[in-house]
């Protein structure tokens, strides 16, 4: 162990010791990681798949299905309370009574946190997107366990923030399946020895789960009304989109709105803002009423996890937020695949591999904040109330799961 590894080990050991000494006063995200436990699995015979939070867990769908169908034993970890909530809800479907899929919290990256996971180490560790934990990668390398990143995404900002510890962690990766060429080049510059283009797994996700039966009441009440679905809003965007919706509604009476904030911690604040504005709204997390109650409802606050991808198909027009007040943006593929006319803001730097081909194919529109009302009205005029399934995605966006599987399959533990 050289000075760089030693400095990291000392830093995380100190942080871990302090955290365990004052666990009751820690934020929930720290507490769940301090309580992380590994299931009783045979050494070298299981796959450790890590998805840091909600977005990565949703991304894991196709890969988990492929691993389960191949007969692999998988433990899926996540590092946030919201991720654990979604994991608990999705695990029965992912497992499908096979006994092959378990899940739980991701541990702290110190010796005490990692010990339960390394007593009987996995046959392979696979991280989704950009989860590079130096302590874990060093320990897995020492034990000869392959270390993979899939749908790897790396920005200049991530590289600048990570410093020498991040570069050392990247140098210990066995294989990176990058989601786009820019990320592939960034991983190479960071020092990852084996990098290939896998593609964006978001484009190859299976269809979303059907919505629960309570949605039938909303469908009945809103059957004759156009619906605007605004997904993944961030701070400041609710006010922009509500203003545009209200203006459009003045010209399209009966226009309903479903709005989904990006972060669960903002659900309550958005609900309070709706109430202060005097909106006739309901929360999706509350008990679902009958159709008569929804007939008097103008806005549904989608304050649940994992449903937005299916909810887009309930709409007439979709607004993909995250790009009107910030630069990153959010995934436009979900409404596009549902066949819903889709508008998004100019800040889509996190999806520069997806937006240009979708724009070229005429499958979405980039709109400045001041033009949202105008473009929503134009989309409403040409769209059916419920557009229905879309044609296939542009050819260059499909096939990511097959390419990624070809890259990881040689590293998977042997079956039987």
TORKOL-4160 file (C-alpha; in steps of 0.2 Angstrom, whole numbers, padded with zeros to 4 digits, m for minus):
416
<pt num="1" X="0000" Y="0000" Z="0000"/>
<pt num="2" X="0008" Y="0017" Z="m0005"/>
<pt num="3" X="0005" Y="0034" Z="0002"/>
<pt num="4" X="m0010" Y="0038" Z="m0009"/>
<pt num="5" X="m0020" Y="0022" Z="m0004"/>
<pt num="6" X="m0014" Y="0025" Z="0014"/>
<pt num="7" X="m0021" Y="0043" Z="0015"/>
<pt num="8" X="m0038" Y="0037" Z="0008"/>
<pt num="9" X="m0039" Y="0023" Z="0021"/>
<pt num="10" X="m0035" Y="0034" Z="0035"/>
<pt num="11" X="m0047" Y="0047" Z="0029"/>
<pt num="12" X="m0062" Y="0035" Z="0028"/>
<pt num="13" X="m0057" Y="0026" Z="0043"/>
<pt num="14" X="m0058" Y="0042" Z="0053"/>
<pt num="15" X="m0074" Y="0047" Z="0045"/>
<pt num="16" X="m0082" Y="0030" Z="0049"/>
<pt num="17" X="m0076" Y="0030" Z="0067"/>
<pt num="18" X="m0084" Y="0047" Z="0070"/>
<pt num="19" X="m0100" Y="0042" Z="0061"/>
<pt num="20" X="m0102" Y="0026" Z="0071"/>
<pt num="21" X="m0099" Y="0036" Z="0087"/>
<pt num="22" X="m0113" Y="0048" Z="0083"/>
<pt num="23" X="m0125" Y="0038" Z="0073"/>
<pt num="24" X="m0141" Y="0044" Z="0080"/>
<pt num="25" X="m0137" Y="0062" Z="0075"/>
<pt num="26" X="m0133" Y="0058" Z="0057"/>
<pt num="27" X="m0143" Y="0061" Z="0042"/>
<pt num="28" X="m0153" Y="0046" Z="0035"/>
<pt num="29" X="m0141" Y="0043" Z="0021"/>
<pt num="30" X="m0127" Y="0040" Z="0032"/>
<pt num="31" X="m0137" Y="0029" Z="0044"/>
<pt num="32" X="m0143" Y="0017" Z="0031"/>
<pt num="33" X="m0125" Y="0014" Z="0025"/>
<pt num="34" X="m0119" Y="0011" Z="0043"/>
<pt num="35" X="m0132" Y="m0002" Z="0044"/>
<pt num="36" X="m0128" Y="m0011" Z="0027"/>
<pt num="37" X="m0128" Y="m0030" Z="0028"/>
<pt num="38" X="m0123" Y="m0043" Z="0016"/>
<pt num="39" X="m0134" Y="m0058" Z="0013"/>
<pt num="40" X="m0127" Y="m0076" Z="0017"/>
<pt num="41" X="m0120" Y="m0080" Z="m0001"/>
<pt num="42" X="m0107" Y="m0092" Z="m0007"/>
<pt num="43" X="m0090" Y="m0084" Z="m0010"/>
<pt num="44" X="m0086" Y="m0080" Z="m0028"/>
<pt num="45" X="m0104" Y="m0086" Z="m0034"/>
<pt num="46" X="m0114" Y="m0070" Z="m0034"/>
<pt num="47" X="m0115" Y="m0054" Z="m0043"/>
<pt num="48" X="m0114" Y="m0037" Z="m0033"/>
<pt num="49" X="m0123" Y="m0024" Z="m0043"/>
<pt num="50" X="m0123" Y="m0007" Z="m0036"/>
<pt num="51" X="m0135" Y="0007" Z="m0041"/>
<pt num="52" X="m0132" Y="0023" Z="m0031"/>
<pt num="53" X="m0150" Y="0029" Z="m0030"/>
<pt num="54" X="m0167" Y="0030" Z="m0038"/>
<pt num="55" X="m0162" Y="0034" Z="m0056"/>
<pt num="56" X="m0149" Y="0021" Z="m0057"/>
<pt num="57" X="m0161" Y="0008" Z="m0049"/>
<pt num="58" X="m0173" Y="0011" Z="m0063"/>
<pt num="59" X="m0159" Y="0010" Z="m0075"/>
<pt num="60" X="m0155" Y="m0008" Z="m0068"/>
<pt num="61" X="m0171" Y="m0016" Z="m0075"/>
<pt num="62" X="m0165" Y="m0023" Z="m0091"/>
<pt num="63" X="m0148" Y="m0029" Z="m0084"/>
<pt num="64" X="m0156" Y="m0037" Z="m0069"/>
<pt num="65" X="m0168" Y="m0046" Z="m0080"/>
<pt num="66" X="m0154" Y="m0053" Z="m0091"/>
<pt num="67" X="m0144" Y="m0058" Z="m0076"/>
<pt num="68" X="m0159" Y="m0067" Z="m0068"/>
<pt num="69" X="m0163" Y="m0076" Z="m0084"/>
<pt num="70" X="m0145" Y="m0082" Z="m0086"/>
<pt num="71" X="m0147" Y="m0089" Z="m0068"/>
<pt num="72" X="m0135" Y="m0078" Z="m0059"/>
<pt num="73" X="m0137" Y="m0074" Z="m0040"/>
<pt num="74" X="m0137" Y="m0055" Z="m0038"/>
<pt num="75" X="m0136" Y="m0044" Z="m0023"/>
<pt num="76" X="m0142" Y="m0026" Z="m0028"/>
<pt num="77" X="m0136" Y="m0012" Z="m0017"/>
<pt num="78" X="m0141" Y="0007" Z="m0016"/>
<pt num="79" X="m0134" Y="0021" Z="m0005"/>
<pt num="80" X="m0149" Y="0032" Z="m0001"/>
<pt num="81" X="m0165" Y="0031" Z="0009"/>
<pt num="82" X="m0176" Y="0035" Z="m0007"/>
<pt num="83" X="m0166" Y="0021" Z="m0016"/>
<pt num="84" X="m0170" Y="0009" Z="m0002"/>
<pt num="85" X="m0188" Y="0013" Z="m0003"/>
<pt num="86" X="m0189" Y="0010" Z="m0022"/>
<pt num="87" X="m0179" Y="m0006" Z="m0020"/>
<pt num="88" X="m0191" Y="m0013" Z="m0007"/>
<pt num="89" X="m0205" Y="m0010" Z="m0019"/>
<pt num="90" X="m0197" Y="m0017" Z="m0034"/>
<pt num="91" X="m0188" Y="m0032" Z="m0027"/>
<pt num="92" X="m0202" Y="m0044" Z="m0028"/>
<pt num="93" X="m0204" Y="m0041" Z="m0046"/>
<pt num="94" X="m0186" Y="m0042" Z="m0050"/>
<pt num="95" X="m0184" Y="m0058" Z="m0040"/>
<pt num="96" X="m0200" Y="m0065" Z="m0047"/>
<pt num="97" X="m0200" Y="m0079" Z="m0034"/>
<pt num="98" X="m0183" Y="m0086" Z="m0041"/>
<pt num="99" X="m0173" Y="m0083" Z="m0025"/>
<pt num="100" X="m0160" Y="m0076" Z="m0036"/>
<pt num="101" X="m0161" Y="m0057" Z="m0032"/>
<pt num="102" X="m0158" Y="m0049" Z="m0015"/>
<pt num="103" X="m0155" Y="m0031" Z="m0011"/>
<pt num="104" X="m0150" Y="m0019" Z="0003"/>
<pt num="105" X="m0139" Y="m0004" Z="0007"/>
<pt num="106" X="m0122" Y="0000" Z="0001"/>
<pt num="107" X="m0109" Y="0001" Z="0015"/>
<pt num="108" X="m0097" Y="0014" Z="0020"/>
<pt num="109" X="m0081" Y="0013" Z="0010"/>
<pt num="110" X="m0070" Y="0009" Z="0026"/>
<pt num="111" X="m0063" Y="m0008" Z="0032"/>
<pt num="112" X="m0077" Y="m0010" Z="0045"/>
<pt num="113" X="m0091" Y="m0006" Z="0033"/>
<pt num="114" X="m0084" Y="m0017" Z="0019"/>
<pt num="115" X="m0079" Y="m0032" Z="0030"/>
<pt num="116" X="m0096" Y="m0041" Z="0029"/>
<pt num="117" X="m0096" Y="m0040" Z="0010"/>
<pt num="118" X="m0078" Y="m0046" Z="0008"/>
<pt num="119" X="m0079" Y="m0061" Z="0020"/>
<pt num="120" X="m0088" Y="m0071" Z="0006"/>
<pt num="121" X="m0083" Y="m0059" Z="m0009"/>
<pt num="122" X="m0094" Y="m0058" Z="m0025"/>
<pt num="123" X="m0088" Y="m0066" Z="m0041"/>
<pt num="124" X="m0090" Y="m0049" Z="m0049"/>
<pt num="125" X="m0094" Y="m0031" Z="m0044"/>
<pt num="126" X="m0104" Y="m0020" Z="m0057"/>
<pt num="127" X="m0107" Y="m0002" Z="m0053"/>
<pt num="128" X="m0120" Y="0008" Z="m0063"/>
<pt num="129" X="m0114" Y="0025" Z="m0070"/>
<pt num="130" X="m0100" Y="0033" Z="m0060"/>
<pt num="131" X="m0098" Y="0024" Z="m0043"/>
<pt num="132" X="m0080" Y="0023" Z="m0040"/>
<pt num="133" X="m0076" Y="0019" Z="m0022"/>
<pt num="134" X="m0057" Y="0018" Z="m0019"/>
<pt num="135" X="m0058" Y="0007" Z="m0004"/>
<pt num="136" X="m0069" Y="m0006" Z="m0011"/>
<pt num="137" X="m0060" Y="m0007" Z="m0028"/>
<pt num="138" X="m0043" Y="m0009" Z="m0019"/>
<pt num="139" X="m0050" Y="m0023" Z="m0008"/>
<pt num="140" X="m0059" Y="m0032" Z="m0023"/>
<pt num="141" X="m0043" Y="m0030" Z="m0033"/>
<pt num="142" X="m0033" Y="m0039" Z="m0019"/>
<pt num="143" X="m0045" Y="m0053" Z="m0019"/>
<pt num="144" X="m0045" Y="m0055" Z="m0038"/>
<pt num="145" X="m0063" Y="m0050" Z="m0040"/>
<pt num="146" X="m0067" Y="m0041" Z="m0057"/>
<pt num="147" X="m0073" Y="m0023" Z="m0055"/>
<pt num="148" X="m0084" Y="m0016" Z="m0069"/>
<pt num="149" X="m0093" Y="0000" Z="m0073"/>
<pt num="150" X="m0108" Y="m0001" Z="m0085"/>
<pt num="151" X="m0117" Y="0014" Z="m0093"/>
<pt num="152" X="m0102" Y="0023" Z="m0087"/>
<pt num="153" X="m0104" Y="0042" Z="m0087"/>
<pt num="154" X="m0090" Y="0054" Z="m0083"/>
<pt num="155" X="m0090" Y="0073" Z="m0085"/>
<pt num="156" X="m0076" Y="0085" Z="m0083"/>
<pt num="157" X="m0084" Y="0091" Z="m0067"/>
<pt num="158" X="m0083" Y="0074" Z="m0060"/>
<pt num="159" X="m0065" Y="0072" Z="m0065"/>
<pt num="160" X="m0060" Y="0089" Z="m0057"/>
<pt num="161" X="m0069" Y="0085" Z="m0041"/>
<pt num="162" X="m0062" Y="0067" Z="m0039"/>
<pt num="163" X="m0043" Y="0071" Z="m0039"/>
<pt num="164" X="m0030" Y="0058" Z="m0036"/>
<pt num="165" X="m0041" Y="0046" Z="m0026"/>
<pt num="166" X="m0053" Y="0045" Z="m0041"/>
<pt num="167" X="m0039" Y="0042" Z="m0053"/>
<pt num="168" X="m0032" Y="0028" Z="m0043"/>
<pt num="169" X="m0049" Y="0020" Z="m0041"/>
<pt num="170" X="m0052" Y="0021" Z="m0060"/>
<pt num="171" X="m0035" Y="0013" Z="m0063"/>
<pt num="172" X="m0041" Y="m0002" Z="m0054"/>
<pt num="173" X="m0057" Y="m0005" Z="m0065"/>
<pt num="174" X="m0057" Y="m0021" Z="m0075"/>
<pt num="175" X="m0069" Y="m0015" Z="m0088"/>
<pt num="176" X="m0079" Y="0001" Z="m0092"/>
<pt num="177" X="m0094" Y="0000" Z="m0103"/>
<pt num="178" X="m0096" Y="0019" Z="m0107"/>
<pt num="179" X="m0113" Y="0026" Z="m0112"/>
<pt num="180" X="m0106" Y="0038" Z="m0125"/>
<pt num="181" X="m0090" Y="0042" Z="m0133"/>
<pt num="182" X="m0086" Y="0057" Z="m0123"/>
<pt num="183" X="m0088" Y="0047" Z="m0107"/>
<pt num="184" X="m0077" Y="0034" Z="m0114"/>
<pt num="185" X="m0063" Y="0046" Z="m0118"/>
<pt num="186" X="m0065" Y="0054" Z="m0100"/>
<pt num="187" X="m0063" Y="0037" Z="m0092"/>
<pt num="188" X="m0047" Y="0034" Z="m0103"/>
<pt num="189" X="m0040" Y="0050" Z="m0097"/>
<pt num="190" X="m0044" Y="0046" Z="m0079"/>
<pt num="191" X="m0033" Y="0030" Z="m0081"/>
<pt num="192" X="m0046" Y="0016" Z="m0083"/>
<pt num="193" X="m0036" Y="0003" Z="m0093"/>
<pt num="194" X="m0050" Y="m0006" Z="m0102"/>
<pt num="195" X="m0064" Y="0005" Z="m0109"/>
<pt num="196" X="m0077" Y="0001" Z="m0123"/>
<pt num="197" X="m0093" Y="0009" Z="m0129"/>
<pt num="198" X="m0108" Y="0001" Z="m0122"/>
<pt num="199" X="m0122" Y="0014" Z="m0125"/>
<pt num="200" X="m0135" Y="0021" Z="m0115"/>
<pt num="201" X="m0145" Y="0007" Z="m0106"/>
<pt num="202" X="m0160" Y="0020" Z="m0104"/>
<pt num="203" X="m0164" Y="0016" Z="m0122"/>
<pt num="204" X="m0165" Y="m0002" Z="m0120"/>
<pt num="205" X="m0176" Y="m0003" Z="m0104"/>
<pt num="206" X="m0191" Y="m0014" Z="m0104"/>
<pt num="207" X="m0208" Y="m0007" Z="m0104"/>
<pt num="208" X="m0213" Y="0001" Z="m0087"/>
<pt num="209" X="m0224" Y="m0008" Z="m0074"/>
<pt num="210" X="m0242" Y="m0005" Z="m0076"/>
<pt num="211" X="m0250" Y="0008" Z="m0064"/>
<pt num="212" X="m0260" Y="0002" Z="m0049"/>
<pt num="213" X="m0279" Y="0001" Z="m0051"/>
<pt num="214" X="m0282" Y="0017" Z="m0043"/>
<pt num="215" X="m0277" Y="0026" Z="m0059"/>
<pt num="216" X="m0293" Y="0020" Z="m0067"/>
<pt num="217" X="m0303" Y="0033" Z="m0057"/>
<pt num="218" X="m0292" Y="0047" Z="m0064"/>
<pt num="219" X="m0293" Y="0040" Z="m0081"/>
<pt num="220" X="m0312" Y="0040" Z="m0080"/>
<pt num="221" X="m0313" Y="0057" Z="m0073"/>
<pt num="222" X="m0301" Y="0065" Z="m0085"/>
<pt num="223" X="m0305" Y="0054" Z="m0100"/>
<pt num="224" X="m0311" Y="0069" Z="m0111"/>
<pt num="225" X="m0297" Y="0081" Z="m0105"/>
<pt num="226" X="m0280" Y="0084" Z="m0112"/>
<pt num="227" X="m0266" Y="0081" Z="m0099"/>
<pt num="228" X="m0249" Y="0090" Z="m0097"/>
<pt num="229" X="m0237" Y="0079" Z="m0088"/>
<pt num="230" X="m0222" Y="0088" Z="m0081"/>
<pt num="231" X="m0208" Y="0076" Z="m0075"/>
<pt num="232" X="m0193" Y="0078" Z="m0064"/>
<pt num="233" X="m0195" Y="0096" Z="m0059"/>
<pt num="234" X="m0181" Y="0104" Z="m0049"/>
<pt num="235" X="m0180" Y="0120" Z="m0038"/>
<pt num="236" X="m0188" Y="0135" Z="m0047"/>
<pt num="237" X="m0196" Y="0125" Z="m0061"/>
<pt num="238" X="m0213" Y="0122" Z="m0053"/>
<pt num="239" X="m0217" Y="0141" Z="m0054"/>
<pt num="240" X="m0212" Y="0142" Z="m0072"/>
<pt num="241" X="m0222" Y="0127" Z="m0078"/>
<pt num="242" X="m0237" Y="0131" Z="m0067"/>
<pt num="243" X="m0238" Y="0148" Z="m0075"/>
<pt num="244" X="m0237" Y="0140" Z="m0093"/>
<pt num="245" X="m0250" Y="0128" Z="m0088"/>
<pt num="246" X="m0262" Y="0141" Z="m0082"/>
<pt num="247" X="m0259" Y="0152" Z="m0097"/>
<pt num="248" X="m0262" Y="0137" Z="m0109"/>
<pt num="249" X="m0277" Y="0132" Z="m0099"/>
<pt num="250" X="m0285" Y="0149" Z="m0102"/>
<pt num="251" X="m0286" Y="0144" Z="m0120"/>
<pt num="252" X="m0289" Y="0125" Z="m0118"/>
<pt num="253" X="m0302" Y="0124" Z="m0104"/>
<pt num="254" X="m0301" Y="0108" Z="m0095"/>
<pt num="255" X="m0282" Y="0105" Z="m0097"/>
<pt num="256" X="m0276" Y="0095" Z="m0082"/>
<pt num="257" X="m0258" Y="0094" Z="m0075"/>
<pt num="258" X="m0248" Y="0080" Z="m0068"/>
<pt num="259" X="m0232" Y="0086" Z="m0060"/>
<pt num="260" X="m0218" Y="0075" Z="m0053"/>
<pt num="261" X="m0204" Y="0084" Z="m0043"/>
<pt num="262" X="m0187" Y="0076" Z="m0046"/>
<pt num="263" X="m0182" Y="0074" Z="m0027"/>
<pt num="264" X="m0192" Y="0066" Z="m0014"/>
<pt num="265" X="m0186" Y="0078" Z="m0001"/>
<pt num="266" X="m0195" Y="0092" Z="m0011"/>
<pt num="267" X="m0212" Y="0083" Z="m0011"/>
<pt num="268" X="m0219" Y="0092" Z="0004"/>
<pt num="269" X="m0213" Y="0109" Z="m0001"/>
<pt num="270" X="m0221" Y="0108" Z="m0018"/>
<pt num="271" X="m0237" Y="0102" Z="m0010"/>
<pt num="272" X="m0237" Y="0117" Z="0001"/>
<pt num="273" X="m0234" Y="0128" Z="m0013"/>
<pt num="274" X="m0248" Y="0121" Z="m0023"/>
<pt num="275" X="m0260" Y="0124" Z="m0008"/>
<pt num="276" X="m0254" Y="0142" Z="m0006"/>
<pt num="277" X="m0258" Y="0145" Z="m0024"/>
<pt num="278" X="m0276" Y="0138" Z="m0021"/>
<pt num="279" X="m0274" Y="0124" Z="m0034"/>
<pt num="280" X="m0287" Y="0110" Z="m0034"/>
<pt num="281" X="m0274" Y="0096" Z="m0032"/>
<pt num="282" X="m0272" Y="0079" Z="m0025"/>
<pt num="283" X="m0256" Y="0069" Z="m0020"/>
<pt num="284" X="m0253" Y="0052" Z="m0028"/>
<pt num="285" X="m0246" Y="0046" Z="m0011"/>
<pt num="286" X="m0263" Y="0049" Z="m0003"/>
<pt num="287" X="m0277" Y="0035" Z="m0003"/>
<pt num="288" X="m0285" Y="0036" Z="m0021"/>
<pt num="289" X="m0303" Y="0042" Z="m0022"/>
<pt num="290" X="m0316" Y="0038" Z="m0034"/>
<pt num="291" X="m0319" Y="0046" Z="m0051"/>
<pt num="292" X="m0331" Y="0060" Z="m0044"/>
<pt num="293" X="m0317" Y="0066" Z="m0033"/>
<pt num="294" X="m0305" Y="0067" Z="m0047"/>
<pt num="295" X="m0318" Y="0076" Z="m0058"/>
<pt num="296" X="m0315" Y="0091" Z="m0046"/>
<pt num="297" X="m0296" Y="0089" Z="m0047"/>
<pt num="298" X="m0285" Y="0100" Z="m0059"/>
<pt num="299" X="m0268" Y="0094" Z="m0053"/>
<pt num="300" X="m0260" Y="0078" Z="m0047"/>
<pt num="301" X="m0244" Y="0079" Z="m0038"/>
<pt num="302" X="m0235" Y="0063" Z="m0042"/>
<pt num="303" X="m0225" Y="0062" Z="m0025"/>
<pt num="304" X="m0222" Y="0043" Z="m0027"/>
<pt num="305" X="m0206" Y="0034" Z="m0033"/>
<pt num="306" X="m0204" Y="0023" Z="m0049"/>
<pt num="307" X="m0221" Y="0028" Z="m0057"/>
<pt num="308" X="m0216" Y="0043" Z="m0069"/>
<pt num="309" X="m0211" Y="0032" Z="m0083"/>
<pt num="310" X="m0228" Y="0024" Z="m0084"/>
<pt num="311" X="m0237" Y="0040" Z="m0080"/>
<pt num="312" X="m0230" Y="0049" Z="m0096"/>
<pt num="313" X="m0242" Y="0038" Z="m0106"/>
<pt num="314" X="m0257" Y="0045" Z="m0097"/>
<pt num="315" X="m0253" Y="0062" Z="m0105"/>
<pt num="316" X="m0256" Y="0072" Z="m0120"/>
<pt num="317" X="m0240" Y="0082" Z="m0120"/>
<pt num="318" X="m0225" Y="0080" Z="m0109"/>
<pt num="319" X="m0213" Y="0092" Z="m0102"/>
<pt num="320" X="m0196" Y="0085" Z="m0096"/>
<pt num="321" X="m0189" Y="0096" Z="m0083"/>
<pt num="322" X="m0172" Y="0099" Z="m0076"/>
<pt num="323" X="m0166" Y="0110" Z="m0091"/>
<pt num="324" X="m0175" Y="0126" Z="m0088"/>
<pt num="325" X="m0166" Y="0132" Z="m0072"/>
<pt num="326" X="m0151" Y="0121" Z="m0072"/>
<pt num="327" X="m0139" Y="0114" Z="m0086"/>
<pt num="328" X="m0141" Y="0095" Z="m0083"/>
<pt num="329" X="m0158" Y="0091" Z="m0089"/>
<pt num="330" X="m0167" Y="0074" Z="m0087"/>
<pt num="331" X="m0171" Y="0058" Z="m0097"/>
<pt num="332" X="m0182" Y="0062" Z="m0112"/>
<pt num="333" X="m0184" Y="0044" Z="m0118"/>
<pt num="334" X="m0198" Y="0039" Z="m0106"/>
<pt num="335" X="m0211" Y="0051" Z="m0114"/>
<pt num="336" X="m0204" Y="0049" Z="m0131"/>
<pt num="337" X="m0206" Y="0030" Z="m0130"/>
<pt num="338" X="m0224" Y="0032" Z="m0124"/>
<pt num="339" X="m0227" Y="0042" Z="m0140"/>
<pt num="340" X="m0231" Y="0058" Z="m0131"/>
<pt num="341" X="m0226" Y="0075" Z="m0139"/>
<pt num="342" X="m0211" Y="0080" Z="m0128"/>
<pt num="343" X="m0204" Y="0097" Z="m0124"/>
<pt num="344" X="m0188" Y="0100" Z="m0114"/>
<pt num="345" X="m0177" Y="0114" Z="m0109"/>
<pt num="346" X="m0161" Y="0120" Z="m0117"/>
<pt num="347" X="m0150" Y="0113" Z="m0102"/>
<pt num="348" X="m0148" Y="0095" Z="m0107"/>
<pt num="349" X="m0129" Y="0093" Z="m0105"/>
<pt num="350" X="m0132" Y="0076" Z="m0095"/>
<pt num="351" X="m0141" Y="0069" Z="m0111"/>
<pt num="352" X="m0131" Y="0075" Z="m0125"/>
<pt num="353" X="m0130" Y="0057" Z="m0132"/>
<pt num="354" X="m0149" Y="0056" Z="m0133"/>
<pt num="355" X="m0156" Y="0073" Z="m0137"/>
<pt num="356" X="m0148" Y="0077" Z="m0154"/>
<pt num="357" X="m0153" Y="0060" Z="m0162"/>
<pt num="358" X="m0171" Y="0062" Z="m0155"/>
<pt num="359" X="m0171" Y="0080" Z="m0161"/>
<pt num="360" X="m0165" Y="0075" Z="m0179"/>
<pt num="361" X="m0179" Y="0061" Z="m0179"/>
<pt num="362" X="m0192" Y="0074" Z="m0174"/>
<pt num="363" X="m0196" Y="0065" Z="m0158"/>
<pt num="364" X="m0194" Y="0080" Z="m0146"/>
<pt num="365" X="m0192" Y="0099" Z="m0146"/>
<pt num="366" X="m0180" Y="0110" Z="m0136"/>
<pt num="367" X="m0190" Y="0125" Z="m0129"/>
<pt num="368" X="m0184" Y="0141" Z="m0120"/>
<pt num="369" X="m0193" Y="0144" Z="m0104"/>
<pt num="370" X="m0202" Y="0160" Z="m0111"/>
<pt num="371" X="m0209" Y="0149" Z="m0125"/>
<pt num="372" X="m0217" Y="0135" Z="m0116"/>
<pt num="373" X="m0235" Y="0141" Z="m0116"/>
<pt num="374" X="m0234" Y="0144" Z="m0135"/>
<pt num="375" X="m0226" Y="0127" Z="m0139"/>
<pt num="376" X="m0238" Y="0117" Z="m0127"/>
<pt num="377" X="m0253" Y="0125" Z="m0136"/>
<pt num="378" X="m0245" Y="0120" Z="m0153"/>
<pt num="379" X="m0242" Y="0102" Z="m0147"/>
<pt num="380" X="m0260" Y="0101" Z="m0140"/>
<pt num="381" X="m0268" Y="0106" Z="m0156"/>
<pt num="382" X="m0259" Y="0092" Z="m0166"/>
<pt num="383" X="m0259" Y="0078" Z="m0153"/>
<pt num="384" X="m0273" Y="0066" Z="m0149"/>
<pt num="385" X="m0279" Y="0065" Z="m0131"/>
<pt num="386" X="m0269" Y="0049" Z="m0128"/>
<pt num="387" X="m0256" Y="0047" Z="m0141"/>
<pt num="388" X="m0252" Y="0029" Z="m0138"/>
<pt num="389" X="m0236" Y="0018" Z="m0142"/>
<pt num="390" X="m0222" Y="0027" Z="m0152"/>
<pt num="391" X="m0213" Y="0020" Z="m0166"/>
<pt num="392" X="m0196" Y="0013" Z="m0163"/>
<pt num="393" X="m0181" Y="0024" Z="m0157"/>
<pt num="394" X="m0168" Y="0030" Z="m0169"/>
<pt num="395" X="m0157" Y="0015" Z="m0174"/>
<pt num="396" X="m0141" Y="0023" Z="m0166"/>
<pt num="397" X="m0149" Y="0023" Z="m0149"/>
<pt num="398" X="m0154" Y="0004" Z="m0148"/>
<pt num="399" X="m0144" Y="m0011" Z="m0144"/>
<pt num="400" X="m0135" Y="m0004" Z="m0128"/>
<pt num="401" X="m0140" Y="m0019" Z="m0117"/>
<pt num="402" X="m0133" Y="m0032" Z="m0130"/>
<pt num="403" X="m0117" Y="m0022" Z="m0131"/>
<pt num="404" X="m0115" Y="m0020" Z="m0112"/>
<pt num="405" X="m0119" Y="m0039" Z="m0109"/>
<pt num="406" X="m0106" Y="m0044" Z="m0122"/>
<pt num="407" X="m0093" Y="m0034" Z="m0112"/>
<pt num="408" X="m0098" Y="m0040" Z="m0094"/>
<pt num="409" X="m0102" Y="m0058" Z="m0098"/>
<pt num="410" X="m0084" Y="m0064" Z="m0099"/>
<pt num="411" X="m0082" Y="m0058" Z="m0081"/>
<pt num="412" X="m0097" Y="m0066" Z="m0073"/>
<pt num="413" X="m0095" Y="m0080" Z="m0061"/>
<pt num="414" X="m0098" Y="m0098" Z="m0068"/>
<pt num="415" X="m0114" Y="m0106" Z="m0065"/>
<pt num="416" X="m0117" Y="m0123" Z="m0059"/>
